Amino acid sequence: MSMRLWLCGILSVLSMPSFAAEPAPSTNQPTREQLREQLRPLTPEERQAKIREIKEKLGPGSPWRGEAERRREEMKDLTPEQRRAKMLEWRASRTGEQPPPVTDENRAMYRQQIRERLQRQIQDLNAKKAKDGLTAEEQKRLDNLLQVAKHFTTPGGAPAAAPK
């Protein structure tokens, strides 16, 4: 049972659209990459002082923490159906369109899309491995993707029996 939950979690992450391609919401706060570039040339002591200064200026946590906490408070007393509808509405407001719900008819289509995306990522990492080699992080990602790909070889996505 826990393996199925793990697989569902991995598949849901793989099926999410890439947020890297979307423009960041407009804020007056610098992005993480901008902060990293500002801190890179500093000595460790200067870096710690600058980090403290930034934390004092921006406050604790993420700039979206307040919004997330407000949304959590709004949803905590809702029924599961109301919560699901509210989440779909919130996602639609962020992406501009509401994804169709997963039904038995389109489940195979979504599964095929996930399988193709997974195979594409594996091929990209294997090509990089053959060309330049992989970093430890990339190798770990490749191993994890291959593990997830094994679940697609069995009917219904159930994990294959472990060899003894």
Backbone torsions as a table, in degrees:
resi	resn	phi	psi	omega
1	MET	NA	-45.2	-178.5
2	SER	-67.4	-29.6	178.0
3	MET	-66.7	-38.1	177.8
4	ARG	-65.8	-40.7	177.6
5	LEU	-63.4	-40.7	178.6
6	TRP	-62.2	-45.3	-179.9
7	LEU	-63.2	-43.2	178.5
8	CYS	-60.5	-40.9	178.3
9	GLY	-62.8	-45.4	179.8
10	ILE	-63.7	-44.4	-178.9
11	LEU	-65.1	-37.6	179.3
12	SER	-67.3	-36.2	177.6
13	VAL	-67.5	-41.5	-179.6
14	LEU	-68.6	-27.3	-177.7
15	SER	-84.8	-9.9	-179.7
16	MET	-70.7	143.9	176.5
17	PRO	-67.8	152.0	-179.9
18	SER	-72.3	121.9	179.8
19	PHE	-83.9	-8.9	-179.9
20	ALA	-67.5	-29.6	-177.8
21	ALA	-80.9	-18.7	-178.5
22	GLU	-80.8	144.1	177.1
23	PRO	-68.4	146.1	180.0
24	ALA	-69.6	147.2	177.2
25	PRO	-61.3	143.8	-175.5
26	SER	-73.8	119.1	174.7
27	THR	-137.6	166.7	177.2
28	ASN	-88.1	3.4	-177.2
29	GLN	-95.1	144.5	179.7
30	PRO	-70.0	153.9	177.4
31	THR	-76.2	166.8	179.1
32	ARG	-59.7	-39.6	-179.9
33	GLU	-65.9	-39.1	178.0
34	GLN	-64.0	-42.1	177.8
35	LEU	-63.6	-42.0	-179.8
36	ARG	-61.0	-42.1	179.2
37	GLU	-65.5	-35.8	177.9
38	GLN	-67.4	-35.3	-174.4
39	LEU	-86.3	-21.6	-173.8
40	ARG	-56.2	-47.2	-175.9
41	PRO	-76.8	-6.5	-175.3
42	LEU	-80.6	156.5	173.4
43	THR	-72.4	162.3	-179.1
44	PRO	-55.9	-39.4	-179.8
45	GLU	-67.5	-44.2	178.4
46	GLU	-64.1	-38.2	-179.8
47	ARG	-62.1	-45.2	179.5
48	GLN	-63.5	-40.0	178.6
49	ALA	-64.4	-42.6	-179.9
50	LYS	-65.9	-39.8	178.2
51	ILE	-62.6	-44.2	177.4
52	ARG	-59.6	-43.3	179.8
53	GLU	-62.4	-43.9	179.6
54	ILE	-64.3	-42.5	179.9
55	LYS	-63.7	-37.7	178.2
56	GLU	-67.0	-39.2	-177.3
57	LYS	-72.9	-44.2	-176.5
58	LEU	-87.5	-19.8	-177.4
59	GLY	88.6	171.5	-177.2
60	PRO	-72.9	148.3	172.9
61	GLY	75.9	-169.8	-177.1
62	SER	-74.9	151.3	175.8
63	PRO	-65.2	-17.8	179.7
64	TRP	-97.4	4.8	-177.0
65	ARG	-60.7	-43.6	-179.4
66	GLY	-60.3	-42.6	178.4
67	GLU	-64.6	-42.0	179.8
68	ALA	-64.6	-41.9	179.2
69	GLU	-66.2	-38.9	177.8
70	ARG	-63.3	-44.0	179.3
71	ARG	-64.6	-40.1	179.1
72	ARG	-63.2	-42.6	178.3
73	GLU	-62.8	-40.6	179.1
74	GLU	-62.5	-36.0	-171.4
75	MET	-92.9	-12.5	-172.0
76	LYS	-66.9	-27.2	-178.2
77	ASP	-98.2	2.3	-178.8
78	LEU	-82.4	156.8	173.9
79	THR	-74.3	162.9	179.8
80	PRO	-56.5	-38.9	-179.8
81	GLU	-66.9	-42.9	178.7
82	GLN	-65.5	-39.7	179.6
83	ARG	-63.4	-43.9	179.3
84	ARG	-61.4	-44.8	179.3
85	ALA	-63.6	-41.0	179.7
86	LYS	-64.8	-40.5	178.8
87	MET	-65.6	-41.7	177.4
88	LEU	-62.4	-40.3	178.1
89	GLU	-63.9	-43.8	179.8
90	TRP	-64.4	-43.8	178.3
91	ARG	-62.3	-41.2	180.0
92	ALA	-63.1	-37.7	179.8
93	SER	-68.3	-26.2	-179.8
94	ARG	-84.3	-36.6	-174.6
95	THR	-100.2	-16.2	179.6
96	GLY	92.4	-12.8	177.5
97	GLU	-145.9	153.0	-178.7
98	GLN	-99.3	124.0	-179.9
99	PRO	-69.1	145.4	178.4
100	PRO	-68.0	145.5	179.8
101	PRO	-67.4	152.6	178.8
102	VAL	-78.1	121.9	176.8
103	THR	-120.8	173.6	178.6
104	ASP	-61.3	-33.4	-178.1
105	GLU	-69.5	-41.3	-176.5
106	ASN	-98.3	1.5	178.9
107	ARG	-59.5	-43.2	180.0
108	ALA	-63.6	-38.4	179.0
109	MET	-63.6	-46.7	178.7
110	TYR	-63.0	-40.6	179.0
111	ARG	-61.4	-40.5	178.4
112	GLN	-66.0	-41.0	178.0
113	GLN	-62.0	-42.2	179.2
114	ILE	-65.1	-43.4	179.8
115	ARG	-59.8	-44.4	179.7
116	GLU	-63.6	-43.0	179.3
117	ARG	-63.4	-40.9	179.3
118	LEU	-63.6	-46.6	179.6
119	GLN	-63.7	-37.4	178.0
120	ARG	-63.2	-43.4	179.4
121	GLN	-65.3	-40.3	178.4
122	ILE	-64.3	-44.1	179.2
123	GLN	-61.5	-42.4	179.4
124	ASP	-61.4	-44.4	-179.7
125	LEU	-68.8	-38.1	177.6
126	ASN	-65.3	-38.9	177.6
127	ALA	-63.9	-42.7	178.5
128	LYS	-65.7	-37.6	179.4
129	LYS	-63.3	-41.5	180.0
130	ALA	-70.3	-34.3	-176.8
131	LYS	-80.3	-59.4	-172.5
132	ASP	-116.8	-15.7	-171.6
133	GLY	92.6	165.1	-177.0
134	LEU	-115.0	150.3	171.5
135	THR	-74.8	169.8	-179.8
136	ALA	-61.8	-38.8	179.7
137	GLU	-65.8	-43.6	179.2
138	GLU	-66.4	-37.7	178.0
139	GLN	-64.7	-40.0	178.0
140	LYS	-64.5	-40.9	177.4
141	ARG	-63.2	-42.8	178.1
142	LEU	-60.9	-45.0	178.8
143	ASP	-60.0	-43.0	178.9
144	ASN	-65.2	-41.5	178.5
145	LEU	-64.2	-39.1	177.5
146	LEU	-64.9	-36.8	177.5
147	GLN	-63.8	-44.0	178.0
148	VAL	-65.0	-38.9	-179.5
149	ALA	-61.9	-30.2	177.9
150	LYS	-60.3	-33.0	-178.6
151	HIS	-68.4	-22.3	179.3
152	PHE	-81.3	-13.0	-179.0
153	THR	-83.0	-15.8	179.7
154	THR	-100.0	147.0	-179.2
155	PRO	-61.8	137.3	177.1
156	GLY	75.8	0.3	177.9
157	GLY	80.2	8.6	178.8
158	ALA	-70.5	144.8	-179.8
159	PRO	-65.6	143.3	177.8
160	ALA	-67.9	152.4	178.8
161	ALA	-64.6	134.3	-178.7
162	ALA	-72.9	134.6	177.7
163	PRO	-68.8	143.3	-179.2
164	LYS	-106.3	NA	NA
